[in-house]
Amino acid sequence: MDNAAPITLSQQDALTLRYGADALPPAGPWNEHIALLLSHRSIRGYRPDALPPGTVETLVAAAQSAATSSNLQSWSVIAVTDPAVKAVMAKVAANQKHIEQCPVFLVWLADLSRNERLGNAEGTELVALPYLESFLVAALDAGLAAQNAVVAAESLGLATVYIGALRNDPQKVAEVLGLPPGVMGVFGLCIGYAAPEVANEVKPRLPQAAVLFHETYGTPDEAALRAGYDAKLGAFSQRNEISQDNWSSRVLRRLGRITALAGRDKLAGILQAMGFPLR
């Protein structure tokens, strides 16, 4: 099946969709690449159509072209197409059915094992490997790589959504995917063709004045900016989801109770058991 055409927007339209007409940042340089980035949306429903041959390899080439700290390349990715394995991943991730629907589910890994194997082969103890910094480097590198893959996928007219809920049970993910010690699935990524019935409106973001500071941190207008954004996201939620919901209530609900972490409150101990000492 031919790829769907990626959405292209004018600068005015793209900024308006992302921020709202009353919070537009100053117009600056513009091209089709920036338009693609601003048109990103997370898609949670997929057609079963297979991806064209070579698509995953093209996306991984884009991923490997991302920046990597000290060229350590401390990440790997597993492409999952087996329905049974995708079903397990969906169960780990609170039964998110789009994991089972998408033709390819990519599991992005913080991977310190490859460098450890290199050290063992060369008879060199990698004394810096057990430290928190090394895990952060691996997780950040995986995130940078995955975002390159997302941009590449969307440029081909494909839909995507990240799945952070794999961290609900990283040991189960490791068991099913055969991960060695020192490797963790930090998140998943659905890739495929969007189902036509799925809402795909661009979700508004906080106004730039709430996140972009010059020289020093902060803005005296934070409360007003937040209130304005709450109204926009509430309207978006009412149009696209099951009920009206604003940003402030989402933050309070997500971070105001330990149960919302779905087991991730124990992540530090789990990581240590998986071969990340985090010194």
C-alpha positions in Angstrom: 0.0 0.0 0.0 1.3 3.5 -0.8 2.3 5.7 2.0 -0.2 8.4 3.0 1.0 11.9 2.2 2.4 13.8 5.2 0.5 16.8 6.3 1.9 20.1 5.2 0.8 23.4 6.9 1.6 27.1 6.5 3.5 28.7 9.3 0.4 30.6 10.5 -1.8 27.5 10.5 0.8 25.3 12.1 1.5 27.7 15.0 -2.2 28.4 15.5 -3.0 24.7 15.8 -0.1 24.2 18.3 -0.6 27.3 20.4 -3.9 28.9 19.6 -4.5 32.2 17.8 -4.0 34.2 21.0 -0.6 32.8 21.9 1.4 32.8 18.7 5.1 33.2 19.0 6.8 35.7 16.7 7.1 34.4 13.1 10.6 33.3 12.1 12.3 31.2 9.5 10.1 28.4 8.1 10.3 25.4 5.9 8.5 22.1 5.3 10.7 20.3 7.9 9.5 22.6 10.6 6.0 22.3 9.4 6.2 18.5 9.7 7.5 18.8 13.3 4.7 21.1 14.3 2.1 18.8 12.8 3.0 15.9 15.1 0.3 14.1 16.9 0.0 10.9 18.8 -2.2 8.3 17.1 -3.9 5.6 19.1 -5.6 3.5 16.4 -4.0 1.7 13.5 -5.0 -0.2 10.3 -3.4 -3.7 10.1 -1.6 -2.9 6.8 2.0 -4.0 6.7 4.8 -1.5 6.3 6.6 -1.5 2.9 9.8 -3.6 2.9 12.8 -1.7 4.2 10.7 0.8 6.2 12.0 -0.3 9.6 15.6 -0.2 8.4 15.1 3.3 7.0 13.7 4.5 10.3 16.6 2.9 12.2 19.1 4.6 9.8 17.4 7.9 10.8 17.6 6.9 14.4 21.3 6.1 14.2 21.9 9.5 12.7 20.8 11.2 15.9 23.4 12.6 18.3 24.9 10.2 20.7 26.9 11.0 23.8 30.7 10.5 23.2 29.6 8.2 20.3 29.0 5.5 22.9 25.8 4.5 21.0 24.4 3.0 24.3 21.0 2.0 22.8 19.4 -0.7 20.8 15.9 -1.3 19.4 13.8 -4.4 18.9 11.2 -4.5 16.2 8.2 -6.6 17.3 5.7 -7.9 14.8 4.7 -11.2 16.5 1.0 -10.7 17.6 1.6 -12.8 20.7 4.5 -10.7 21.9 2.7 -7.5 21.1 -0.2 -8.8 23.2 2.2 -9.2 26.2 3.6 -5.7 25.6 0.0 -4.4 25.6 -0.8 -6.1 28.8 2.3 -4.6 30.5 1.2 -1.2 29.2 -2.3 -1.3 30.8 -3.9 -2.9 27.9 -3.3 -0.2 25.3 -4.8 -1.9 22.3 -3.0 0.2 19.7 0.1 -1.9 20.6 -1.6 -4.9 19.2 -3.1 -3.0 16.2 0.1 -1.5 14.8 2.0 -3.6 12.3 5.4 -2.8 14.0 6.0 -2.1 17.7 9.5 -0.8 18.4 11.0 -1.3 21.9 13.8 1.2 22.5 16.5 0.0 24.9 19.0 1.6 27.2 21.8 -0.8 26.4 25.0 -0.8 28.4 25.6 -4.5 27.7 27.2 -4.0 24.3 29.9 -1.8 25.8 30.3 -4.1 28.7 30.9 -7.0 26.3 33.5 -4.9 24.5 35.3 -4.3 27.8 35.2 -8.0 28.7 36.6 -8.9 25.3 39.4 -6.4 25.6 40.2 -7.3 29.2 39.3 -3.8 30.4 37.1 -3.1 33.4 34.7 -0.3 32.5 34.7 1.3 36.0 32.4 4.2 34.9 29.7 1.9 33.6 27.9 1.2 36.9 27.2 4.9 37.6 23.9 6.7 37.2 25.4 8.9 34.5 25.9 5.9 32.2 22.3 4.9 32.5 21.2 8.5 31.9 23.3 8.6 28.8 21.8 5.3 27.5 18.2 6.4 28.2 18.8 9.9 26.7 20.5 8.4 23.6 17.5 6.1 23.1 15.1 9.0 23.3 17.1 11.1 20.8 17.3 8.1 18.4 13.6 7.3 18.7 12.6 10.9 18.0 14.6 10.9 14.8 12.7 7.7 13.9 9.4 9.4 14.6 10.1 12.4 12.4 11.3 10.1 9.6 8.1 8.0 10.0 5.8 11.0 9.9 7.6 12.3 6.8 6.5 9.1 5.1 2.9 9.6 6.1 3.1 7.0 9.0 1.5 7.5 12.4 3.2 7.0 15.7 2.7 7.0 19.5 5.2 6.5 22.3 4.4 3.9 25.0 6.0 4.9 28.3 3.9 2.3 30.2 6.4 -0.4 29.3 8.1 0.8 32.4 5.2 -0.6 34.4 7.0 -4.0 34.4 10.4 -3.7 32.8 11.4 -7.2 34.1 8.5 -8.8 32.2 9.6 -6.9 29.0 13.1 -8.1 29.6 12.0 -11.7 30.0 9.8 -11.8 26.9 12.4 -10.0 24.7 15.4 -11.9 26.0 17.2 -8.9 27.3 20.6 -9.5 29.1 21.6 -7.7 32.3 22.4 -4.0 31.7 19.6 -3.6 29.1 16.2 -2.0 29.8 13.2 -1.2 27.6 12.7 2.5 28.4 9.7 2.9 26.1 7.9 1.5 23.1 6.8 3.1 19.9 3.8 2.1 17.7 4.3 2.7 14.0 1.8 2.2 11.2 -1.1 3.7 9.2 -3.6 5.6 11.2 -7.1 4.2 11.4 -9.5 6.7 9.7 -11.9 6.8 12.6 -9.2 7.9 15.1 -9.2 11.5 16.2 -5.9 13.2 15.1 -6.2 16.8 16.0 -3.0 18.6 16.9 -2.9 18.9 20.7 -2.2 22.4 22.0 0.9 22.9 24.1 1.8 25.4 26.8 2.4 28.9 25.4 6.1 29.5 24.7 6.2 32.2 27.5 5.6 29.4 30.0 8.7 27.4 28.9 11.1 29.8 27.0 13.0 32.1 29.3 15.9 34.5 28.5 19.0 34.7 30.6 17.3 33.6 33.9 14.5 31.2 34.8 10.9 32.0 35.3 8.0 34.3 34.4 5.8 36.3 36.7 2.8 35.4 34.4 2.9 31.7 35.0 -0.5 31.4 36.7 -2.2 33.4 34.0 -0.5 31.4 31.3 -1.5 28.2 33.0 -5.1 29.3 33.2 -5.2 30.1 29.6 -3.7 26.8 28.6 -6.1 24.9 30.9 -9.0 26.4 28.9 -7.5 25.4 25.6 -6.7 21.9 26.6 -10.1 21.5 28.3 -11.8 22.4 25.0 -9.5 20.0 23.1 -10.3 17.2 25.5 -14.0 17.8 25.1 -13.7 17.6 21.3 -11.5 14.6 21.1 -11.7 12.5 24.3 -14.4 11.3 26.7 -14.8 14.3 28.9 -13.5 17.8 29.5 -10.1 17.8 31.2 -7.5 20.5 31.6 -3.8 20.4 32.0 -3.7 21.3 35.7 -6.0 18.5 36.7 -4.0 16.0 34.6 -0.8 17.0 36.3 -2.4 16.8 39.8 -4.0 13.5 39.1 -0.8 12.0 37.5 1.7 13.2 40.1 -0.5 13.6 43.2 -0.8 9.9 44.1 1.7 7.1 44.0 -0.7 4.6 42.5 -0.7 6.6 39.3 2.9 5.5 38.8 1.5 1.9 38.2 4.5 0.3 39.9 7.1 2.7 38.6 7.7 4.0 42.1 9.9 0.9 42.5 11.9 1.5 39.4 15.2 2.3 41.1 15.3 -1.1 42.8 14.1 -2.9 39.6 16.9 -1.2 37.6 19.5 -2.4 40.1 18.1 -5.9 39.8 18.4 -5.7 36.0 22.1 -4.9 36.1 22.2 -1.1 36.6 23.9 -0.4 39.9 23.1 3.4 39.6 26.0 4.4 41.9 
